[in-house]
Amino acid sequence: MDKKYDVVIVGAGIGGLTLALNLHQAGFSCALFESVPEIKPLGAGVNLLPHSVKVLDSLGLVPALSQAAIKTKESVFFNKFGQFVYSEPSGIDAGYSWPQFSIHRGDLQNILIDTVHERIGRDAIHLGHRCTGATQNDEGVIVHFEHPDGTKVDVKGSIVIGCDGIHSIIRKQLYPNEGAPRYSGVNMWRGTTPMKPFLSGASMVRAGWLSVGKMVIYPVRNNIDDQGNQLINWVAEIEAPYPAKRDWNGRGRLEAFFPAFSDWHFDWLDVAAMIEQTEQILEYPMVDQDPLPRWSFGRISLLGDAAHPMVPRGSNGAGQAILDAPCLTEQLRQHGLTEKALSEYDRIRVKATTEVVLMNRVAPPDTILKEVHDRTGGKPFKNLDDYISQNELASISNKYKSVAGFKVEDLRKEVV
């Protein structure tokens, strides 16, 4: 291609698409290059916390999100017996200026793709371009791609950003000797199932604990049929000696995890029946990688999972990728298409995301469940206050919010 872009974006996932919209809004030219020949609505649910919704609101996307997603009202915790542990309001109900959205990943990606096509152009996303690396000089970068038929194409830009996910080619180029992913000792299985609304109809549930089986359950679509059903997203997590294949769309087997949840029949939801009714189950290991000291080398940098893959706990994977985008764009606006801009982006976001990666390892919000499980010996309780107070549970939740950057007080300060 003879055209030279301000920014070449490798990967058209949530992070890359959000970056493209931010760059376009700031007046930079850009294009996205995606390896797959067709983008399909894969995956399962995603939670967008208020700090990431703030970014999407600045792009004018909240109306579309409100139509496609669930505005989460509360986060609720239960033990493996379905006994109530703790709850707190979410999003607008918690006093934030922005909602928390629970949405199918495919719906979110489609909203972003449609907006990119509308604002930047139908030719802004180039499919079937598998990145093989990038070279740079004082004038810019050349990004190398290969088509499915084996033909090669080079794309010129001033900057290249690797938004190419957990198997990032750009990251491997920058860190060719990086070690293997760090396995947490837990595998997860995911699925979506049509079900009647449960609890508030907009509740995000965490229940059980990893050693005996833990579930995360929340609705991602409303009124999917004439019966008033919702599409319910669920994630089952349990300790396992060996990691599953690191593929977001890897197929899972019911028998590999269902025994841990076969007796989960609660008065507020029949969890076992929900799992058994799921048509397609996905499997993924709970892995991350040690935080990198820097993402930017000259005119090449990283964003999202390519930069900071984290254990998928705390609803922050997609959120942190979304937060990367306006930060990078603002540094380019202040410093131009320069190495200085990427260095400043590093200075701000490497530290912030490193703290989230490390917090997700040791004290995400579901630490509440661990404390309750440990203190009750994994048995039913008569009075939870005999083991742990509601104030102590609240402090666990607030500590995570502070590190992850979405304490309601902090976001209110940014609005004033």
N, C-alpha and C positions, 0 to 999 in steps of 0.2 A: 504494500500500500504506500502511495506517495504522500498521502496526507499525514501531517504531524499534529498530534494532539498535545494539549497542555499536560493531561494526565491519562495514562493508559492503565485501565483497571483490569486486573486478571481475576476473573471470577464474577459471576452474576448471582451470588447469594444475597442474603439480607444485608450484610455489611457492604458489599460492592454496590448494590443498588442504592442504598441510602447515601453512600459516598457520592455516587453520580448525581443524585438530586441536589445534594448540598453544593457540589462543585458548580453545577449548572446555575443554581440560584446565585452563586457568587460571581458568575461571569466567566468561569473557566470552561474550556472545551475538553471533552472527555469521551471515551468509548469503553464499553465493557466487552471482554472476550471470554467466552464460556466454553469449556471443553465438551459438554454434552451436545448432541445434535438437536435435542428437543428438551425444553424445560417442562418437567411434569410436577404436579402438586404432590410431592412425596413428603414423608415424615408424618408427624403427629402434632401435638399441641405445643404452643409457645406462650409463655407469659411475658407480657410487656409491662414492666414496672413504671411508675410515674416519671422517673428520670429519663427513661428512653422515650416514653410517650411525649414528653416535652419536646424532644428533638423532632419527632414525627409531626407534632402540632406546628412547629415552625415551618414545616414543609407543606402545611395545609392538608394533612392526611387524616386528621381525626374524624371528619364526617364519614369517610369511607370505612375507617376502622370501626366506627360505631355501628355501622350497618352489618358488617361481617362478623364482628367479634362479640364476646360477652364482657360487659363491664363488671369486673370482679368486685363483689361487695365485702367479702370477708375471707380471712385465712383461719382455718379451724384445724385443731389437732386432736387426735383420738389415739388411744392405745389399741393393741391388736384385738381387743375384745369389744371394740366399738364404744368404749367409755370416753366421755368428753374430758379433754385435758385443758385446752386453752383456746381462746379465739381473740382475734383483733380485727377491726375494720380495715378495708383496703381501699386504695385509690381515693376517689372523691369522698367516700364515706369516712375515710381516715383524716380528712382535712387537706388533702393535696389539691393543688390547682389543676391537676391532670388525672384522668382515670387510670386504673390498671386494667389492661385488656388481656383476656384469655382468647387465643385465636389459633386456628389450624395453621401450621407453617405454610402450607400451600396457599391458603387464602391471603396471608400476609405477603408472600412473595408475588402473588398475582397482582395485588394492589400496587406494589412497588414497580413491577414490570409495566403495568398499564400507565402508571404516572410517568415513568421514564419515556415510554413511547409517545405519550401525549406532549411532554414538555421538551424532550431532547430530540426525538425523532424515531421513526420505525427502524432506522438503521443504526441506532445507538448500541444495540446488543448484537454481537456477532457470535453465533453458535457454531459448534463444531471446530473450535480453535483450542487445541490442546497445547498449553504453554510448555516449552522445552527449556526456557531460560531467558536471561536478559543480559545484554552487554551495555556498557555506558562509557561516555567520554565527556569532555568539557562542554559539549554542545547539547547533550541529552542522552536518551536511552534508545536502544533498539530491542524490542521484545520479539522473541522467536516463537512461532506457533507452527503446528502441524495439523493438517486436515485429516479426516478419517481415511481418505484415499492415499495418504502419504505425502501429498504435496505440502510444500513449506511456504510460509509467508512471514515477512518481517513487518513490524509496526513501529513507527517512530513516535517518540514523545519526549517531553521535557522531564517528566517524572513517571515512574511506574510504581503502582501499589499492588502488592500481592494480597488479594482477597480470596485466595483459592483454598481456604478451609484447612481441615486437619491434615490433609495429605499435600500441603502446599509445596509446589515445585520451587517457588521463589524462596521460601524459607530454607528448603534443602540446599539451594544454591548459596545462600548466605551462611548457613551452618551445616556444611556437608558432613561433619563428624558428630552431629548431635546424637545423644543416646536415645534409647527406646522410650516409648511412652511409659509413664508411671502408673501402674495398676493399683487401684485403691483397695482391691480385694472384694469388690462388689460388681455384679452384673445387673443390668436393667433390661426389662422387657416393656414394650409400649404398644398401645393400641387405641382405637376409637370405637365406640359402641353407641348405637341409638338407645336412649333410655329416657324414662320419665325424669323431670327435674327432681333434685334431691336438696334437702335443707333449704337454703334461701333461693335456690335456682341460679345462684351466681357465687357459689362458695368454692373456695380452693381448699381441699382436704389433704392433710398429711396424717398417716395413721401407721401404727406398728413401730417396728425398728428393724434395722438392717440384719441383725443376727437371727431374727425369727421371721422376717418378711416385713417390708415396708411398702406402703402405697402412697402415691400422689394422684389425686383424682379431681378433675374440674371440667366443667362444660366449655366447649369452644364454638358451638353454633346453636342458635335458638330456632325453635319451630321448624325442624327439618322435614316434618310431614304433617298430615292432617290430624294426627293423634296428639300433637303438642309435644313431641319428643325433642330432646336436645341431642347433639352429638357430644358424648362424654369422652374426654381424654383420660387415660389412666397410665400410670407408670408403676411397675412392680420392681422392687429392688431387693436383692438378697445377697448375702455374702457367698462367695464361690472361690475355690482354690485357683481356678484358671480364668483368664479373661476371654470374653467372646471376641469375635473378629471386629476390628475397629472400622465399622461401616455403618453410617447412620441409617441405611436402608437394608441392613442385613436381616434376614428372616429368622424368626424365633420359633421354638417348639413349646407348646402348651405344657407338656409333661416335664419340661426342664425346671419349671418354677411353680406350677399350679398347686402342688401339694401343700405349700406353705400358706395358701390362701383359701383352700377348699372349704374351710369352716367359717369363713367370714360372711356371715349372714346377719347384718345389723338391722335395727328397726328403721334406720334412716337410709340404708342402701344395701342391696344384696350384691356384695362385691364379687363373690364367687360366680354368680350367674352372669354378671357383667363381663367378666373375663371369658367365660365359656362361650358367650354369644359373639365374641369378637372374631371377625372374618380373617383379618390379617394381623399377625403379631410381629413386631420388630424387636431385634435384640441388639444390645450395645454394651460394651464394657464401660464402667465408670473409671475413665482414665483422664489424665492431664499430662502436661509436660512441664518440666522445671522452667520457671520464668527466665526469659532471655535478658541479658544486660542491656541490649539495644536492638532495635528493629531496623534502623536506617543506616545504610551504607551508601554514601554519595547520593545518587538520585533514585535509589531503590529503597522501598520500605514495605511494611506489612500492616495489615488491619484485620480485626476480628479473630476468628479461630486460627488463622494463619499466624497471628502475632501472639495470642494468649489463649491457647486451648485450655479449658478448665473443666473440672469435674462438674457435670450438669446437675448442680444442686443450687438452690437459692434463686432460680429464675433469672440468671444473670448472663448466660452465654450470648444470646442474641442481643440482650440489652447493652452489654459492654461493646459489642461491635457497632451498634447504633451510636453509642456515645463517642467512639473513635472518630466517626465521620465528620461532625462539625468541628471537632478540635483540629483535625488535620486541615480542613478547609480554611479555618481561621488563621492558622499559621501560614498557609500559602497566600492568603489575602494580605497578611501583614508583611511577609518577607519575600513574596514573589515565588516563582518556580525555582527555588534554590535549595541547596543542601542545608542552609541555615533553617529553612522552614521545617524540613524533616527532622533536624536535630531538636528543634523546639517541641515538635510533636512528640518525639521520644521522651523528652524531659518531663512532659506532663503526663502522658498516658502510660508509659512503661511502669512508673511507680504506682499509679492508681490501679492498674489491672493486676500488677504483681500482688498487691494487698488482697484483691478479691480472689485470685487463684489460691493463695495460701490460706485465706479464711475459709474458702470452700472445702479445703482439705480437713480442717479441724473444727470449725464452729459455724456451719451454715445454720439457717433457721431451724432445720430439723434436729439440731442438737437438743431442742426441747424434748423431742421424743426419746432421745438417748437418756437424758436425765431421768425422765419418768420411768423408763424401762429399767434402768439400773437401780433406782431407789425403791421401786416396788418389787424388784426381783422378777420382773416379767409376769406378775400375777395381777388378777383383778384387784381393785382397791375399793374400800368403802368411802373413804374421805381423802381426796388427793392432798388436801392441806396438811395431813399428817406426814407427808413425805416431801412436799415442795410447795412453796407459796406461789400465787399468781404473780406477785411482784418479781420474784426471781425468774419466772418464765418470761415475763415482759422484758427484763433486762437482757436476756439472751437474744431475743428478737431485735431489740434496739441496737445492740452492739453490731450485729450484722448489717443493719441498715446504715449505720454510721460509716463502716468501712466501705460498703458498696456504693455509697453516695446517694442514698435516697431517703435520708431522714426527712420527715415532713418539715421540721424547722429550717433545715438547710435549704430546701427547695423553695420555701416561702421567702427566705432572704434573697434568693436570686430573682424572685418576681418583683420585689419592692424596688 
